[in-house]
């Protein structure tokens, strides 16, 4: 389906009825383990479950398609299987796993969808966000020139193996731009094996 939206009109508000023929609301069950504050990311698993990242609470939850709370995915804390400052979360449809970026310890934690901890991969820099390319690779968007040492060059994007090894880098910038403000968490999108990027200082 193709939709044409007139952005030149006086009001930029578009009615849902002009875009969708059907809308369904799912009430998420709140329990003592799933008190939702601010949903910053929602992912749908291969089986239809909802994985929700609550940025305010620093928690990741799994709900059934009907909204019933199923389990937490990891917890905040200082343990090896915990995250200190969760910053981003992705569902991995290729391996049916959930990945959480822990900004507090510069690492990516991998969990089963039932919440069972699998492993932690430590990275030598802080990233702003990441994405799943395929069953073996991730793409990371860098944060404020974290990979620059001295007058060296840095790259906005890094493609990594699941163990953290760098496969490719692109989007070079110099030390004079090391303080660029990261874009929103939607700095790239992955469609059919192609990565569509929005580098900083570009239109």
C-alpha positions as CSV (number, residue, x, y, z in Angstrom):
1,X,0.0,0.0,0.0
2,X,1.2,3.5,-0.8
3,X,0.1,6.5,1.4
4,X,0.5,10.1,0.4
5,X,0.7,12.6,3.3
6,X,0.4,16.3,2.6
7,X,3.0,17.9,4.8
8,X,2.4,21.4,3.4
9,X,-1.1,21.8,5.0
10,X,-1.6,24.0,8.0
11,X,-1.8,21.2,10.5
12,X,0.9,18.5,10.4
13,X,-1.4,16.2,12.4
14,X,-2.5,13.1,10.4
15,X,-5.5,11.0,11.5
16,X,-4.8,7.3,12.1
17,X,-7.9,6.6,10.0
18,X,-6.1,8.0,7.0
19,X,-3.3,5.5,7.5
20,X,-4.7,2.4,9.0
21,X,-8.0,0.5,8.5
22,X,-7.8,-1.3,11.8
23,X,-6.2,-0.5,15.2
24,X,-6.1,-2.8,18.2
25,X,-5.0,-1.9,21.7
26,X,-3.3,-4.4,24.0
27,X,-3.4,-3.6,27.7
28,X,-0.1,-4.7,29.3
29,X,-0.5,-6.5,32.6
30,X,1.2,-4.7,35.5
31,X,2.5,-6.8,38.4
32,X,5.0,-6.1,41.1
33,X,7.6,-7.2,38.5
34,X,6.3,-5.2,35.6
35,X,5.5,-1.6,36.6
36,X,5.9,0.3,33.4
37,X,7.2,3.9,33.4
38,X,8.3,4.9,29.9
39,X,8.4,2.5,26.9
40,X,11.3,3.5,24.7
41,X,11.5,0.4,22.5
42,X,9.0,-2.4,21.6
43,X,10.1,-5.5,19.7
44,X,7.9,-8.4,18.5
45,X,9.4,-11.9,18.7
46,X,9.0,-14.6,16.1
47,X,6.2,-16.1,18.2
48,X,4.4,-12.8,18.6
49,X,5.5,-12.0,22.2
50,X,6.2,-8.3,23.0
51,X,9.6,-7.4,24.3
52,X,9.5,-3.9,26.0
53,X,12.4,-1.8,27.1
54,X,11.4,0.7,29.9
55,X,14.0,3.4,29.8
56,X,12.8,5.1,32.9
57,X,12.8,1.9,35.1
58,X,15.8,0.5,33.3
59,X,14.0,-2.8,32.8
60,X,13.2,-5.2,30.0
61,X,9.9,-7.1,30.0
62,X,8.3,-9.9,28.0
63,X,4.6,-10.0,27.5
64,X,2.3,-12.4,25.6
65,X,0.5,-11.1,22.5
66,X,-2.6,-10.6,24.7
67,X,-0.6,-8.4,27.1
68,X,-0.1,-10.9,29.9
69,X,3.2,-10.5,31.7
70,X,5.5,-13.4,31.2
71,X,8.9,-12.6,32.6
72,X,11.7,-10.0,33.2
73,X,14.7,-10.2,30.9
74,X,17.7,-9.5,33.1
75,X,17.7,-7.2,36.1
76,X,19.6,-4.0,37.2
77,X,22.5,-4.7,39.4
78,X,26.3,-5.2,39.7
79,X,26.4,-8.9,39.0
80,X,27.8,-10.6,35.9
81,X,24.3,-11.4,34.7
82,X,22.9,-8.0,35.4
83,X,23.1,-4.6,33.7
84,X,23.9,-1.3,35.5
85,X,22.6,1.2,33.0
86,X,20.6,-0.4,30.2
87,X,20.6,2.1,27.2
88,X,19.2,0.1,24.3
89,X,17.6,-3.3,23.6
90,X,17.1,-5.3,20.5
91,X,15.3,-8.6,19.7
92,X,17.4,-10.9,17.6
93,X,15.0,-12.7,15.2
94,X,17.7,-14.8,13.7
95,X,18.6,-16.5,17.0
96,X,15.5,-15.8,19.0
97,X,17.4,-13.9,21.7
98,X,17.3,-10.5,23.4
99,X,20.3,-8.2,23.5
100,X,20.7,-5.4,26.0
101,X,23.4,-2.7,25.7
102,X,24.7,-1.8,29.2
103,X,26.0,1.7,29.1
104,X,27.3,1.3,32.6
105,X,29.9,-1.3,31.7
106,X,30.2,-0.9,27.9
107,X,28.9,-4.3,27.2
108,X,26.2,-6.2,25.4
109,X,24.3,-8.9,27.3
110,X,22.5,-11.7,25.6
111,X,19.4,-13.4,27.1
112,X,17.0,-16.1,26.1
113,X,13.5,-14.7,25.7
114,X,12.5,-16.5,28.9
115,X,15.1,-14.2,30.7
116,X,17.9,-16.8,31.1
117,X,21.3,-15.1,30.9
118,X,23.6,-16.4,28.1
119,X,26.7,-14.2,28.0
120,X,28.2,-10.7,28.2
121,X,30.5,-9.2,25.5
122,X,32.7,-6.4,26.7
123,X,33.4,-3.5,24.2
124,X,36.3,-1.1,24.5
125,X,34.1,2.0,23.8
126,X,30.7,3.4,24.6
127,X,28.1,3.2,21.8
128,X,24.9,5.1,21.3
129,X,22.8,2.3,19.8
130,X,23.1,-1.0,17.9
131,X,21.3,-3.2,15.5
132,X,21.1,-6.8,14.4
133,X,22.3,-7.4,10.8
134,X,22.1,-11.2,10.6
135,X,22.6,-14.3,12.8
136,X,26.4,-13.5,13.2
137,X,26.8,-9.7,13.0
138,X,25.8,-6.5,14.8
139,X,26.1,-2.9,13.8
140,X,27.0,-0.2,16.3
141,X,26.7,3.5,16.1
142,X,29.5,5.2,18.1
143,X,29.0,7.8,20.8
144,X,30.9,11.1,20.9
145,X,34.1,9.9,19.3
146,X,34.7,7.2,21.9
147,X,37.1,5.3,19.5
148,X,39.4,8.3,18.8
149,X,42.8,8.3,20.4
150,X,44.8,11.5,20.1
151,X,44.6,12.9,16.5
152,X,43.5,9.7,15.0
153,X,40.4,9.2,12.9
154,X,37.3,7.5,14.1
155,X,34.2,5.9,12.5
156,X,30.6,6.5,13.1
157,X,29.6,2.9,12.5
158,X,31.2,-0.5,13.3
159,X,30.1,-3.9,12.2
160,X,30.9,-6.5,14.8
161,X,30.9,-10.3,15.1
162,X,28.8,-11.5,18.1
163,X,32.0,-11.8,20.1
164,X,32.8,-8.1,19.6
165,X,35.5,-8.5,16.9
166,X,35.3,-5.7,14.3
167,X,34.5,-6.8,10.8
168,X,34.2,-3.4,9.1
169,X,34.1,0.3,9.9
170,X,32.7,3.2,7.9
171,X,31.6,6.8,8.3
172,X,35.0,8.3,9.1
173,X,35.4,11.6,11.0
174,X,38.4,13.4,12.5
175,X,39.3,14.4,16.0
176,X,38.0,17.9,15.4
177,X,34.5,16.4,15.2
178,X,34.9,14.0,18.2
179,X,32.3,15.9,20.2
180,X,29.4,15.5,17.8
181,X,26.1,15.1,19.4
182,X,24.7,11.6,18.7
183,X,21.5,11.5,16.7
184,X,18.4,9.9,18.1
185,X,18.5,6.1,18.6
186,X,17.1,5.7,15.1
187,X,20.4,6.5,13.3
188,X,20.0,3.5,11.0
189,X,17.6,1.0,9.8
190,X,18.2,-2.5,8.4
191,X,16.1,-3.7,5.5
192,X,16.6,-6.9,3.6
193,X,20.3,-7.1,4.5
194,X,21.0,-3.4,3.6
195,X,21.8,-0.8,6.3
196,X,20.3,2.6,5.7
197,X,22.3,5.1,7.7
198,X,21.9,8.8,8.8
199,X,25.4,10.0,9.7
200,X,25.8,13.1,11.9
201,X,26.4,16.5,10.2
202,X,24.5,15.4,7.1
203,X,21.1,16.0,5.6
